[in-house]
Amino acid sequence: MKIRQIALGCQDLVRAQTFYTELLGKEPTAVFNPPGFCFFDLDGTRLLIEIGGPQSLIYLEVEDVRAAVADLRTRGYKITSEPHIVFPDPAGVFDTAGNEWLAFIEDSEGNPVGLMSREVI
């Protein structure tokens, strides 16, 4: 089984679409307004942004959480949790042996967004 789609709610589609276009560095795959939703392709998984949809939490993989947070901070993003090692994984339970780094930002609609990276040890 594969995750096909993740949904995030918003109050303002244009604002949310702009936020995710800038965060992801790509334009939406499709926008339907009305009724009020757009889609982004995340390497084969659709991200649905929908007016009135449920609040949710997604985790996005970035190359280096510390560098990503430093960049996002200079661009005015709200950082809600600084980069930290969330799981030391010397045995490689989830991936190659290394440390799992995590930080959180808040999107334009108040949804938390986790940023994750793997530091090989």
N, C-alpha and C positions, 0 to 999 in steps of 0.2 A: 504494500500500500504506500501511497505517496500523498503528501499534503498537496491539494490542488489549489486551494484558495484560503486566504485569511481575510477577515473583514474588520474594519475599524469604523466606528461611528464618527460623525462630525456634525457641527451645527451650520458651518459655512463651507460649502463645497469649493468655492473659488480659493478661499484662504487655505484650506487643507490641501487642495491640489497644488497650489504654489509651494507650500511647505514641503511636500513629498517630492515634487519635481526638483527642488533645490537640494534636499537631503540626498536623494538617490542619484542625482545628476542625469536624469532622463525624463523625457516627456511621458505622459500617460499613454497607454496602449489604446484606450477608448474612454470617451467622456459622454455621458448621457444626462443632460441637464436641460429640461426636465427628463426624468423624475428626480434626479439628484444623486448620481453616483459616477465614479470613475475607477479605472483599473490601471495598475502598473504591473509589468512583468518582472518578477524577481527570480530570474534563472529558471523559468518554467512553473513557478508558483505565482498565482495571481494575488495581488493585493487589491482588495476592494475597499474604497473609501465611500461611505454612504451616509447621506443626511439622515439623521435619526437612528442610525444603526447602533449596535451595542458598543460600549467602550470595551477595549480589548488591550492586550499587551503582546507586542511582537518583539522578537529578538533578531537583529540584523547582524550578519557577519561583516566585519571590517578587517582590513589587513593588520592594523595596530590600533587598539582602543585608545591608548595614550595619545598618539598622534591625531587620531580622528577627533577626540574631545578637544584637544588644543586648537585644531582648525575650526571646529564648530563654535567654540567659545569666542574666537575672534570674529566670527560671522554673526554673533548675537543670539545663538541658540541657548535655551535654558537647560543647564546641566543640573540634574537633580541628584545624581550620585556619581562621585568621582571614580575614575578607573581604579580597580582593585582586583586582586587575584581572588576569584570566587571558589576555585577548585584546583588545588595542586594535584596533578595527575601524572606522577612519575611512572605509573604502570601502563598508561595509555588506555584507560578504560573507555573513554569517549572518542579518542583520536590518537594521533601520534603522542608519545609521552611528552608532557609539557604542562604549562600552567594555563588555565582558562581565565582570561581577563574579562571583566564586565564593568560597564558604566551605564547610566541611564540619562536620557534627555526627555524633555516633554515636548510633544508636538503642538501644533497650533490650536488643537481642540482639547487639550488637557490629557490626552492619552500618553501613558508612559511608553517609551521606546528603548529597549535594551540594545546595547552595542556590545558585541562579543568578538574576541580574537584569541588566538592560540599562540602561546610563546613556547617554542620547542626548547626543551632542556637536554 
